[in-house]
Amino acid sequence: MKSFSMELAGKTLTIEVGGVAKQANGAAMMHYGDTTVLSTATASDKPRDGIDFFPLSVEFEEKMYSVGKIPGGFNKREGKASENAVLTARVIDRPMRPLFPKDYRNDVTLNNLVMSVDPECRPELVAMLGSAISASISDIPFAGPCAMTQVGLVDGEFVMNPSQKDWDEGDLQLTVASTREKVIMIEAGANIVPEDKMIEAIYKAHDMNQEVIKFIDTIVAEVGKEKHEYESCAIPEELFDAIKEIVPPAEMEEAVFTDDKQTREGNISAITEKLEEAFAENEEWLEVLGEAIYQYQKKTVRKMILKDKKRPDGRKIDEIRKLDAQVDLIPRVHGSAMFTRGQTQICNVVTLAPLSEAQRIDGLDENVTTKRYMHQYNFPSYSVGETRPSRGPGRREIGHGALAEKALMAVLPSEEEFPYAIRAVSETFESNGSTSMASTCSSCMSLMAAGVPLKAMVAGISCGLVTGETDDEYLVLTDIQGLEDFFGDMDFKVTGTEEGITAIQMDIKIHGLTRPIVEEAIRRTREARLFIMDSCMKKAIVAPRDSVNEYAPKIETIQIDPDKIGDVVGKSGKVINTIIDETGVKIDITDDGMVSVCGVDRAMIDKALGYIKTIVTDFEEGMILEGTVVSIKEFGAFVEFAPGKEGMVHISKIAKERVEHVEDYLTLGDKVKCKCLGKDRMGRISFSIKDAQ
């Protein structure tokens, strides 16, 4: 076994190679502080038949023993990957996928097994580095190494590879991956960080990545395996030549350059049928014809954009597609909005509920056990004109939902300001590029329509990229549609307010971006999101509603003495259940005495709050209370002021005149006002009806 160490952001990173998982193509036991992750890279011996893509799988396995927990649930075993595990796997996948050969069809799996967690060293970062190292030292073809660094922002200062606490509580959650020369992936959530500050953070991370890459180079030099040969799945050049004979470049340009997705797909279908008929006798070519046509389209689109400055739908390079926005389109829900940009259309619906309905999280971060704001994204097949059964959200849907969720976190009110759990669901009605950014816009408007007091409006947009032969030959495209995403080199998504950035997600298909490209993309997205807000979103709704709508639950909170919680709950929950049954509200009480009363009927909420206030208030002389006669005795009557809170009115205190029989004046169920007389000779609290008149 070989061991390698370096100091990284004030902590020791140690990599052990050759001690475990020896049958994997590459394996590294990663230690950063006390965080331990086993990262492996494996590849199949032969390419998978019948596919036209690189079959890469990335796994991030959260083991609860790593934080000294037994998993919840009946089976007491880890189940399907958590949302955090899925998002971490996606962050690892995005920078590494472009570094494998484009014509490689062997199955590759990058697995990261979290075995112990030190809160000072986030396991997600360790897994990212571990995947890069295991792939680099393996015999799998890989144009690495690459490295990843995370940046936090605490009290205005950057923190490199922050602890879990600084990551959770700081103003920035930035992950940057780099190759030797360029940035290859950016993922960020931010508390409205200005663009200049974000660029500074990105390149601080990039500089640190260069130190890690040098360290990985020393490991590869000593224990790295020679890369194996593989069966190339590249399209034969003679097939391209034959296709161009039948479909000249001018005909392909005419087929793909239209602003209507269905028209373009119809044109390509006609070309495909013509070529299938022409090559009917050549089975070998027919097997790869689909991929060849795809690449022909790609070369055509890229050439026209880069050389002729012409986009498929005729727009200018920085022009945004036609926009439309509306709110309150769905009746009876708590909030709704629809945002349309070209042929991309998202409807978002917001639901409000008590904080007790926040999502519970059983994960490795002990600081986060619940999630109060939940954004979910759905992508049905009809949105792209296809038919397939719904199988629930996949990794793409989870990722898009998480990005839109991250985009709005910075502007949400605190629980004290708005004591609700909030669920926003984005339904994709139509898709032709960057639905996650449309989801961000529709979600923002839907939340405002629901009466959620957002601190600022948030919009999002995506920029694309087409590159040439040199670093200086490139074109950044504002608001990319699906075709420009498929055939371009970048999908750079940025969300934010007028003041700064709230989220970034950058995917690329090439080996990195230069700093001028990154800076131009960030500048373009700022200009675009301000345009979207001013020209579209603010015309639909300019500010959050003053209150939640009639169908949304109303929530009121009061603080009580924690020692009085037992009085409100009562024996076996009798008191609180009586209040709930009588008023129809929902009541939640925290350990520190914060009581939340939720209901649709404002009068019932007020009634429940009145009961609770009465229960927790000590009787004082002179206090006037209203109650119900619940028991009649010879010596007087008992009056209930709230469930479980009673007082006794002596027969002499019922009326100003002499009372012979209580029943002559009071009946069970009577509503009466009473005045507290203080304590009698025996120390008991007594009440008077006659003195309250």
Salt bridges, closest charged atoms under 4 A:
GLU16 OE1 - HIS31 NE2 3.44
GLU59 OE1 - ARG395 NH2 3.11
GLU61 OE1 - LYS63 NZ 3.67
GLU83 OE2 - LYS371 NZ 3.11
ASP93 OD2 - ARG97 NH2 2.81
ASP107 OD1 - ARG48 NH2 2.43
GLU124 OE1 - ARG122 NH2 3.35
ASP139 OD2 - HIS228 ND1 3.57
GLU169 OE1 - LYS165 NZ 3.05
GLU187 OE1 - ARG94 NH2 2.61
GLU187 OE2 - LYS406 NZ 3.00
GLU195 OE2 - ARG526 NH1 3.74
GLU195 OE2 - ARG529 NH2 2.60
ASP217 OD2 - ARG180 NH1 2.56
GLU222 OE2 - LYS2 NZ 3.06
GLU251 OE2 - LYS274 NZ 2.79
GLU253 OE2 - LYS303 NZ 3.86
ASP308 OD2 - LYS303 NZ 3.42
ASP313 OD2 - ARG315 NE 2.73
ASP328 OD2 - ARG545 NH2 2.63
GLU357 OE2 - LYS586 NZ 3.60
GLU386 OE1 - ARG388 NH1 2.89
GLU405 OE2 - LYS371 NZ 3.23
ASP471 OD1 - LYS182 NZ 2.79
GLU473 OE2 - LYS307 NZ 2.83
ASP479 OD2 - ARG315 NH1 3.34
ASP479 OD1 - ARG321 NH2 2.99
ASP479 OD1 - ARG341 NE 2.90
GLU484 OE2 - ARG311 NE 2.82
GLU484 OE1 - ARG315 NH2 3.68
ASP489 OD1 - ARG302 NH1 2.79
ASP491 OD2 - LYS493 NZ 3.54
GLU498 OE2 - LYS538 NZ 2.68
ASP507 OD1 - ARG94 NE 2.15
GLU519 OE2 - ARG515 NE 2.83
GLU520 OE2 - ARG523 NH2 3.96
GLU520 OE2 - ARG524 NH2 3.14
GLU527 OE2 - ARG523 NH1 2.96
ASP534 OD1 - LYS538 NZ 3.17
GLU556 OE2 - ARG602 NH1 2.61
GLU582 OE2 - LYS607 NZ 2.95
ASP618 OD1 - LYS564 NZ 2.79
GLU660 OE2 - ARG658 NE 2.94
ASP680 OD2 - ARG684 NE 3.21
